[in-house]
């Protein structure tokens, strides 16, 4: 491919934060009309590189150059990058829900009349043309907040095109999308390729990397680890570059003997969310809840744990019916819950690693109303070693850790209570492939220690890889239950699609 097709080039880019070399002489090349997947473990430098390319951070002085369409650039801020045709679309969309689609597309550049009033006719005409280009069949006058997340994402793409995008960086764009919404996104990314827009696609999901990208650039420890042509590469090749080793056993199947029944739920219902949910979990078992986003899995789990009120149904622990009116009741009964959103629901980001680990055990580690520093320290030391948590020290704020290590902190918080039941909602969401393998191994070891484990996952390979039994859900109801040889892709797909 000739140099004329290179639209973005970064050479010898370094970035140092206090005490941390985030990027060390990193280089990247992006060609017109291609999708370049940018991958690496948490902390590999992907976010820092993205922020430098988009003008949010500046590279270290004298560390290198960024060239866009053959010209050396140094963006002072994201607005500067956008005006030059480099736009980043983050997980959290930068749109205004109360404005129309057209207003969002041309936000900051709305056409005006000679009297400096909004030219609504021209605004809607231009927006309609861009929406047609990306085959998005919605009215430019529609209020953005009325649209699904995937359609809002398409509006953000339309906005990028209205700004003359040459390069679009997508940062974990499918984290909140259903499978059908993901398909719409991929269709539009492929359409952008045909318009010669260059795409940088950042994700932890390896299936997306191989489905969508043309090339793969890998970062490790802030440095270039390698570059691959996607159609010539395999998963092991990418993992080897990401973590420096091949993961021989990516999924660790639980081999524990199943003991007595620990948790049983009967006829759980909550209006508008789920109905007549019944299942049980034994000692040493891993039961998976699988379904599409919106199937009601998380709502069921949160209701069992007391975070939502039930309209009807029973929860039994070790054969005895229990009343769980709030999460405190669940904790005192021996239950732990790792939520889907660890940052919002699982951690106190401004607190230290040690304090986050011991927060669930506060009622048991105080003497006469005062916390016991030695008990807190013992919890930190025990689970830092047991879970191989990479942290600079007990007093460092948990917000500074990678996603995988944050997830281990949440697990440590619950394991310190020696729970009978542990519910894990999307336990590997947003963490890298190496940390995923560690979490999978940990799930198996928890079951082998006799804990009754419930795992919720939207990733089919994961739910099949870690579960002894899988319960499928659709539209708030159970549609199937599968064990051993019954756990197949076709069975799960049919069950969540309600086919057969």
DRENVEX-679459 format. One line per field, with one value per residue (C-alpha): residue number from 1; x, y, z. Coordinates in nm, 4 decimals. Example, Ala and Ser with C-alpha at 12.3 -4.5 7.8 and 13.67 -1.06 7.14 Angstrom:
// DRENVEX-679459
seq	c(1;2)
east	c(1.2300;1.3670)
north	c(-0.4500;-0.1060)
up	c(0.7800;0.7140)
// end
This chain:
// DRENVEX-679459
seq	c(1;2;3;4;5;6;7;8;9;10;11;12;13;14;15;16;17;18;19;20;21;22;23;24;25;26;27;28;29;30;31;32;33;34;35;36;37;38;39;40;41;42;43;44;45;46;47;48;49;50;51;52;53;54;55;56;57;58;59;60;61;62;63;64;65;66;67;68;69;70;71;72;73;74;75;76;77;78;79;80;81;82;83;84;85;86;87;88;89;90;91;92;93;94;95;96;97;98;99;100;101;102;103;104;105;106;107;108;109;110;111;112;113;114;115;116;117;118;119;120;121;122;123;124;125;126;127;128;129;130;131;132;133;134;135;136;137;138;139;140;141;142;143;144;145;146;147;148;149;150;151;152;153;154;155;156;157;158;159;160;161;162;163;164;165;166;167;168;169;170;171;172;173;174;175;176;177;178;179;180;181;182;183;184;185;186;187;188;189;190;191;192;193;194;195;196;197;198;199;200;201;202;203;204;205;206;207;208;209;210;211;212;213;214;215;216;217;218;219;220;221;222;223;224;225;226;227;228;229;230;231;232;233;234;235;236;237;238;239;240;241;242;243;244;245;246;247;248;249;250;251;252;253;254;255;256;257;258;259;260;261;262;263;264;265;266;267;268;269;270;271;272;273;274;275;276;277;278;279;280;281;282;283;284;285;286;287;288;289;290;291;292;293;294;295;296;297;298;299;300;301;302;303;304;305;306;307;308;309;310;311;312;313;314;315;316;317;318;319;320;321;322;323;324;325;326;327;328;329;330;331;332;333;334;335;336;337;338;339;340;341;342;343;344;345;346;347;348;349;350;351;352;353;354;355;356;357;358;359;360;361;362;363;364;365;366;367;368;369;370;371;372;373;374;375;376;377;378;379;380;381;382;383;384;385;386;387;388;389;390;391;392;393;394;395;396;397;398;399;400;401;402;403;404;405;406;407;408;409;410;411;412;413;414;415;416;417;418;419;420;421;422;423;424;425;426;427;428;429;430;431;432;433;434;435;436;437;438;439;440;441;442;443;444;445;446;447;448;449;450;451;452;453;454;455;456;457;458;459;460;461;462;463;464;465;466;467;468;469;470;471;472;473;474;475;476;477;478;479;480;481;482;483;484;485;486;487;488;489;490;491;492;493;494;495;496;497;498;499;500)
east	c(0.0000;0.1473;0.2355;-0.0375;-0.2981;-0.1583;-0.3881;-0.2575;0.0928;0.2399;0.6113;0.8141;0.5304;0.6077;0.4055;0.5126;0.2866;0.4258;0.6013;0.4616;0.5897;0.2523;0.3883;0.7421;0.8307;0.4992;0.4362;0.1113;0.0074;-0.3491;-0.4505;-0.7426;-1.0527;-0.9296;-1.0211;-0.7215;-0.7980;-0.5957;-0.5676;-0.3745;-0.4244;-0.5627;-0.2793;-0.1082;-0.1387;-0.4393;-0.6318;-0.3266;-0.2417;-0.6017;-0.6058;-0.2814;-0.4116;-0.7323;-0.5647;-0.6692;-0.3099;0.0129;0.3073;0.6305;0.8296;1.0480;0.9097;0.7874;0.5429;0.1835;0.1074;-0.2462;-0.2976;0.0729;0.0949;0.2580;-0.0007;-0.0036;-0.3566;-0.4012;-0.7421;-1.0175;-1.1870;-0.8631;-0.8501;-1.2143;-1.1620;-0.8819;-1.0971;-0.9949;-1.2904;-1.3216;-1.6481;-1.6344;-1.8445;-2.0332;-2.1830;-2.1280;-2.4785;-2.7673;-3.0757;-3.3247;-3.2223;-3.3294;-3.1226;-3.0377;-2.9312;-2.7020;-2.5457;-2.4552;-2.4007;-2.1573;-2.2002;-2.5741;-2.6584;-2.8045;-2.9993;-2.8793;-3.0510;-2.8406;-3.1414;-3.1319;-3.2062;-3.4263;-3.5028;-3.1342;-3.0416;-3.2925;-3.2046;-2.8346;-2.9060;-3.1421;-2.8677;-2.6139;-2.8668;-2.9432;-2.5714;-2.5436;-2.8840;-3.0321;-3.4065;-3.5092;-3.6444;-3.3892;-3.6578;-3.6803;-3.5732;-3.2488;-3.3472;-3.6347;-3.3886;-3.2212;-2.8541;-2.7468;-2.9360;-2.7900;-2.4485;-2.5327;-2.6242;-2.2785;-2.1298;-2.3445;-2.2104;-1.8544;-1.9257;-2.0765;-1.7448;-1.5524;-1.4055;-1.0984;-1.0288;-1.2792;-1.1610;-1.4168;-1.3495;-1.5277;-1.8366;-2.0360;-2.0176;-2.3860;-2.5233;-2.7299;-2.6185;-2.8601;-2.7460;-2.3837;-2.4655;-2.6042;-2.2864;-2.0619;-2.2671;-2.2135;-1.8416;-1.8038;-1.9966;-1.7531;-1.4640;-1.6161;-1.6208;-1.2422;-1.2805;-1.0040;-1.1130;-0.9265;-1.1308;-1.0485;-1.1991;-1.1317;-1.3608;-1.1474;-1.4395;-1.5051;-1.1392;-1.1441;-1.4865;-1.4287;-1.0640;-0.8172;-0.5074;-0.4318;-0.1903;-0.0913;0.0422;0.2027;0.3373;0.3235;0.5243;0.4539;0.4305;0.3499;0.1252;-0.0719;-0.2790;-0.6087;-0.6825;-0.3359;-0.3528;-0.5038;-0.6246;-0.3118;-0.0951;-0.2758;-0.2732;0.0991;0.1684;-0.0661;0.0559;0.3819;0.2543;-0.0069;-0.3024;-0.3167;-0.6474;-0.8523;-1.1598;-1.1198;-1.4058;-1.5173;-1.4378;-1.5736;-1.8066;-2.1521;-2.2714;-2.5981;-2.8383;-2.7447;-2.9726;-3.3215;-3.5547;-3.9175;-4.1616;-3.9789;-4.1692;-4.1331;-4.3788;-4.2410;-3.9054;-3.9359;-4.1924;-4.1995;-3.8228;-3.7224;-3.3838;-3.1404;-2.7629;-2.5659;-2.2327;-1.9484;-2.1737;-2.1470;-2.4889;-2.4925;-2.7741;-2.7640;-2.9723;-2.9651;-2.9366;-3.2775;-3.3699;-3.4016;-3.0950;-2.9428;-3.2817;-3.3331;-2.9871;-3.0365;-3.3747;-3.2269;-2.9609;-3.2160;-3.1334;-3.4847;-3.8136;-3.9947;-4.3677;-4.3879;-4.1803;-3.9540;-3.5798;-3.4422;-3.0909;-2.9835;-3.3471;-3.4903;-3.6969;-3.5351;-3.6628;-3.4190;-3.5467;-3.2191;-2.8581;-2.7532;-2.9830;-2.8239;-2.4721;-2.5577;-2.7087;-2.3822;-2.4365;-2.2028;-2.2762;-2.0322;-2.2377;-2.2288;-2.0924;-1.8002;-1.7158;-2.0662;-2.1885;-1.8924;-1.6229;-1.5718;-1.3224;-1.1898;-1.1060;-0.7948;-0.7491;-0.7402;-1.0587;-1.2477;-1.1450;-1.2663;-1.5791;-1.8219;-1.6741;-1.7022;-1.9565;-1.7089;-1.3799;-1.4594;-1.3985;-1.6212;-1.7160;-1.3586;-1.2117;-0.9260;-0.6367;-0.4655;-0.7742;-0.8045;-0.4382;-0.4728;-0.7626;-0.5590;-0.2505;-0.4446;-0.6421;-0.3716;-0.1700;-0.4584;-0.5958;-0.2577;-0.3787;-0.1267;-0.1392;0.1423;0.0234;-0.2745;-0.3271;-0.3364;-0.6752;-0.8571;-0.9330;-0.5665;-0.5835;-0.6552;-1.0025;-0.8918;-0.7358;-1.0389;-1.2554;-1.0313;-1.0703;-1.4501;-1.4112;-1.1776;-1.4403;-1.6903;-1.4475;-1.3387;-1.6887;-1.6548;-1.9868;-2.2099;-2.3454;-2.1646;-2.3440;-2.1171;-2.2825;-2.0688;-1.7484;-1.5110;-1.6784;-1.4234;-1.1131;-0.8351;-0.7909;-0.5183;-0.7216;-1.0278;-0.8442;-0.7471;-1.1092;-1.2274;-0.9742;-1.0848;-1.4523;-1.3591;-1.1548;-1.4438;-1.6715;-1.4037;-1.3957;-1.7652;-1.9217;-2.2464;-2.1749;-2.4167;-2.2586;-2.4339;-2.2624;-2.3588;-2.0617;-2.1583;-1.8046;-1.7633;-2.0951;-2.0348;-1.6753;-1.7337;-2.0826;-2.1900;-2.5516;-2.6970;-3.0401;-3.1533;-3.3831;-3.5804;-3.8161;-3.8099;-3.8880;-3.6830;-3.6786;-3.4445;-3.2050;-2.9009;-2.6333;-2.3227;-2.3716;-2.6839;-2.4699;-2.4245;-2.4304;-2.7378;-2.9328;-2.8517;-2.9292;-3.2614;-3.3532;-3.2831;-3.4487;-3.7448;-3.7148;-3.8394)
north	c(0.0000;0.3368;0.6141;0.8253;0.6102;0.6911;0.9459;0.9467;0.8759;0.9076;0.8587;0.8273;0.9423;0.9395;1.0586;1.0760;1.1359;1.1784;0.8503;0.6724;0.6371;0.5877;0.5813;0.5070;0.5917;0.4601;0.4595;0.4077;0.4302;0.4520;0.4192;0.5676;0.3466;0.0863;-0.0255;-0.0506;-0.2351;-0.0929;-0.3540;-0.4176;-0.4945;-0.2321;0.0112;-0.0687;0.2942;0.2824;0.5607;0.7828;0.7441;0.8177;1.1334;1.2528;1.1889;1.3776;1.6748;1.6086;1.5354;1.6671;1.4317;1.4872;1.7760;1.6669;1.3130;1.2936;1.4041;1.3424;1.3755;1.4083;1.3956;1.4608;1.7664;1.7736;1.8701;1.9304;1.9696;2.1918;2.0473;1.8198;2.1088;2.1676;1.7970;1.7987;2.1036;1.9118;1.6034;1.3762;1.2852;1.0480;0.8738;0.7596;0.5058;0.7972;0.9877;1.3662;1.4541;1.6598;1.4402;1.7303;1.8695;1.7406;1.5036;1.7876;2.0197;1.7501;1.6789;2.0452;2.1394;2.4317;2.4870;2.5464;2.7370;3.0827;3.3385;3.6896;3.8044;3.5527;3.3345;2.9558;2.8586;2.5596;2.4720;2.4606;2.2811;2.0028;1.9798;1.9280;1.6812;1.4832;1.4502;1.3158;1.0765;0.9461;0.8920;0.6564;0.4990;0.6123;0.6347;0.8895;1.2425;1.5190;1.6815;1.3829;1.4544;1.2652;1.1300;0.9365;0.7185;0.3924;0.4019;0.2510;0.5165;0.7898;0.6450;0.6682;1.0345;1.0855;0.9293;1.1636;1.4521;1.3375;1.3298;1.6792;1.7974;1.6509;1.3537;1.1964;0.9801;0.8490;0.6803;0.4491;0.3762;0.0560;0.1461;-0.1738;-0.1728;-0.0714;-0.2228;-0.5342;-0.7813;-0.6354;-0.2817;-0.3938;-0.5258;-0.1822;-0.0154;-0.2543;-0.1962;0.1777;0.1422;-0.0602;0.2123;0.4713;0.2656;0.2900;0.6694;0.6515;0.7414;0.5824;0.4087;0.3339;0.0760;0.0182;-0.2867;-0.5715;-0.8026;-1.0233;-1.1464;-0.7872;-0.7380;-1.0322;-0.9528;-0.5862;-0.4880;-0.4922;-0.4621;-0.4978;-0.2759;-0.4068;-0.2042;-0.3531;-0.1575;0.1682;0.0375;-0.1054;-0.4826;-0.5656;-0.5159;-0.7855;-0.8194;-0.9463;-1.2108;-1.3592;-1.3626;-1.5902;-1.5225;-1.6766;-1.4419;-1.1366;-1.2628;-1.3419;-0.9807;-0.8385;-1.0263;-1.1868;-1.5411;-1.7750;-1.8518;-2.2306;-2.2589;-1.9451;-2.0855;-2.2785;-2.5221;-2.5890;-2.9493;-2.9338;-3.1947;-3.0452;-3.0389;-2.9502;-2.6918;-2.3453;-2.1039;-2.1631;-1.9021;-1.9808;-1.7780;-1.4464;-1.1671;-0.7923;-0.5949;-0.4873;-0.6610;-1.0392;-1.3058;-1.6506;-1.7011;-2.0254;-2.1973;-2.3380;-2.3392;-2.6014;-2.5862;-2.5894;-2.5107;-2.2284;-2.1442;-1.9073;-1.6645;-1.5888;-1.3655;-1.0498;-0.7058;-0.6275;-0.9915;-0.9210;-1.1086;-0.8226;-0.7255;-1.0798;-1.0828;-0.7424;-0.8505;-1.1660;-0.9469;-0.6989;-0.4048;-0.4236;-0.5165;-0.8292;-0.8343;-1.2072;-1.5201;-1.6839;-1.6908;-1.9874;-2.0239;-2.3727;-2.4850;-2.2037;-1.9176;-1.5791;-1.2224;-0.9910;-0.6357;-0.4656;-0.5403;-0.5347;-0.8292;-1.0192;-0.9533;-1.0726;-1.3892;-1.4723;-1.3358;-1.1270;-0.9393;-0.8105;-0.5571;-0.4952;-0.1415;-0.1754;0.1965;0.3182;0.0328;-0.1770;0.0702;0.4033;0.5426;0.8154;0.5682;0.3564;-0.0040;-0.1170;0.0697;-0.0659;-0.4208;-0.3951;-0.1816;-0.4761;-0.6121;-0.2900;-0.4309;-0.7065;-0.5120;-0.2395;-0.2345;-0.0113;0.1865;0.2297;0.0561;-0.1837;-0.0773;-0.4128;-0.6041;-0.3810;-0.4357;-0.8133;-0.8189;-0.6144;-0.8354;-1.1627;-1.0825;-0.8858;-1.2094;-1.4531;-1.2628;-1.1360;-0.7743;-0.5344;-0.2229;0.0122;-0.0050;-0.0169;0.3612;0.4187;0.5226;0.2449;0.4807;0.4572;0.0805;-0.0979;-0.2422;-0.5960;-0.5014;-0.2915;-0.5975;-0.8050;-0.5408;-0.5812;-0.9597;-0.9249;-0.7139;-1.0005;-1.2879;-1.1343;-1.2226;-1.5937;-1.5867;-1.8877;-1.7380;-1.5082;-1.3409;-1.2069;-0.9728;-0.9327;-1.0108;-0.9459;-0.6442;-0.3863;-0.5790;-0.7163;-1.0716;-1.1604;-1.0375;-1.2172;-1.5478;-1.4781;-1.4002;-1.7198;-1.9204;-1.7457;-1.8316;-2.1998;-2.1809;-2.0143;-2.3025;-2.5543;-2.3866;-2.4712;-2.1344;-2.1365;-1.9063;-1.7335;-1.5743;-1.3320;-1.2706;-1.1390;-1.3179;-1.6657;-1.8152;-1.6960;-1.8239;-2.1601;-2.1735;-2.1152;-2.2581;-2.6059;-2.5191;-2.2342;-2.0784;-1.8684;-1.5679;-1.3577;-1.0672;-1.1355;-1.5074;-1.8273;-1.9933;-2.2867;-2.4730;-2.6642;-2.8872;-3.0682;-3.1792;-2.9632;-2.6470;-2.5650;-2.2406;-2.3441;-2.4378;-2.1073;-1.8999;-2.0753;-2.0301;-1.6572;-1.6003;-1.8089;-2.0379;-2.3981)
up	c(0.0000;-0.0998;0.1410;-0.0212;0.1578;0.5054;0.6690;1.0277;1.1504;1.4982;1.5502;1.8719;2.1005;2.4734;2.7705;3.1321;3.4299;3.7833;3.8561;3.5491;3.1917;3.0219;2.6651;2.5553;2.1928;2.0583;1.6827;1.4938;1.1297;1.0015;0.6375;0.4534;0.4504;0.7016;1.0521;1.2833;1.6078;1.8970;2.1728;2.4917;2.8580;3.0950;3.1568;2.8253;2.7097;2.4730;2.6472;2.6806;2.3118;2.2154;2.4283;2.2690;1.9172;1.9973;2.1675;2.5284;2.6381;2.4947;2.4295;2.6195;2.4789;2.1919;2.1944;1.8361;1.5717;1.4646;1.0953;0.9597;0.5823;0.5305;0.7593;1.1023;1.3648;1.7377;1.8644;2.1684;2.2609;2.1291;1.9468;1.7576;1.6615;1.5468;1.3286;1.1563;1.0989;1.3888;1.6102;1.9039;1.9959;2.3572;2.5494;2.7053;2.4129;2.4036;2.2873;2.4285;2.4835;2.4928;2.1525;1.8105;1.6005;1.3601;1.6422;1.7815;1.4424;1.3896;1.7540;1.7564;1.3838;1.3369;1.0139;1.0675;0.8699;0.7855;1.1035;1.3029;1.3780;1.3464;0.9876;1.0710;0.7131;0.6158;0.9402;0.8807;0.5091;0.5840;0.8629;0.6402;0.3777;0.6274;0.7825;0.4345;0.3700;0.6669;0.5941;0.9251;0.8735;1.1365;1.1208;1.1809;1.3974;1.6364;1.9946;2.0509;2.3940;2.2345;2.0399;2.1425;2.2456;1.9120;1.7152;1.9328;1.8516;1.4818;1.5344;1.6855;1.3705;1.1600;1.3661;1.2968;0.9230;0.9387;1.0800;0.7868;0.9729;0.8162;1.1223;1.3783;1.6985;1.8606;2.2291;2.3457;2.1384;2.1990;2.5803;2.6109;2.2896;2.2262;1.9572;1.7013;1.7836;1.7455;1.3986;1.3034;1.4293;1.2323;0.9177;0.9535;1.0275;0.7089;0.5244;0.6652;0.5265;0.1787;0.2205;0.2877;0.6557;0.8643;1.1855;1.5091;1.7006;2.0693;2.2386;2.4805;2.2822;2.0624;1.8525;1.7458;1.6579;1.4177;1.2750;1.1995;1.1693;0.8810;1.0993;1.4710;1.6644;2.0086;2.3018;2.6118;2.9091;2.7136;2.4194;2.0750;2.1073;1.7461;1.4463;1.2635;0.9485;1.0896;0.8258;0.8786;1.2612;1.5232;1.8762;2.0305;1.8218;1.9608;2.3204;2.2949;2.1950;2.4595;2.7653;2.6563;2.6890;2.5460;2.7723;2.7563;2.9396;2.8811;3.0578;3.3814;3.4236;3.7784;3.8761;4.2322;4.3742;4.4148;4.7727;4.9385;4.8021;4.9274;4.7397;4.6047;4.4591;4.3829;4.1741;4.1929;4.0186;3.9912;3.7795;3.4419;3.4918;3.5446;3.6256;3.7883;3.8225;3.9948;4.0195;4.2749;4.3307;4.5222;4.7021;4.4520;4.1551;3.9005;3.7551;3.4595;3.3748;3.0025;2.7788;2.5748;2.7343;2.8831;2.9509;3.3247;3.4494;3.6492;3.7900;3.9212;4.0801;4.2424;4.3800;4.5341;4.6980;4.8343;4.6065;4.4529;4.6163;4.5025;4.4314;4.5029;4.5445;4.8034;4.8681;5.0645;5.2057;5.3142;5.3109;5.5241;5.3826;5.4456;5.4237;5.2461;5.2686;5.1809;5.0875;5.4528;5.5196;5.2306;5.3577;5.7097;5.5618;5.3836;5.0329;4.8176;4.4974;4.2353;4.0342;3.6607;3.7050;3.9433;3.9418;4.0253;4.2442;4.3551;4.4605;4.6320;4.3818;4.6102;4.8861;4.9206;4.8103;5.1741;5.2694;4.9672;5.0545;5.4143;5.3690;5.3608;5.6839;5.8843;6.1347;6.2244;6.2379;6.4860;6.8570;7.0686;6.7583;6.6319;6.3271;6.3830;6.1531;6.2060;6.0902;5.7830;5.7049;5.7446;5.4961;5.2489;5.2761;5.2569;4.9428;4.7679;4.7731;4.7144;4.4133;4.2833;4.2934;4.1413;4.3582;4.4698;4.8299;5.0663;5.0793;4.7023;4.5719;4.3885;4.0982;3.9954;3.9303;3.6026;3.5420;3.6165;3.9488;4.0437;3.9815;4.2088;4.4816;4.4622;4.4832;4.7815;4.9585;4.9408;4.9914;5.3224;5.4490;5.3578;5.1690;5.1102;4.7875;4.5457;4.2532;3.9772;3.7247;3.4097;3.6040;3.3109;3.1468;3.0345;3.1387;2.9216;2.8016;3.0521;3.3490;3.2098;3.2230;3.5855;3.6779;3.5051;3.7050;4.0231;3.9589;3.9346;4.2553;4.4419;4.3469;4.4428;4.7856;4.8232;4.7421;4.5433;4.2475;4.0090;3.7000;3.4643;3.1308;2.7889;2.6294;2.5091;2.5147;2.8724;3.0078;2.8363;2.9586;3.3298;3.4034;3.5124;3.4360;3.2299;3.2718;2.9765;2.9995;2.7563;2.8315;3.2050;3.1898;3.2009;2.8582;2.9147;3.1430;3.0159;3.1661;3.0353;2.6720;2.6405;2.6712;2.3028;2.1070;1.9093;2.2232;2.3914;2.0825;2.0294;2.3954;2.4144;2.0775;2.1981;1.8954;1.9198)
// end
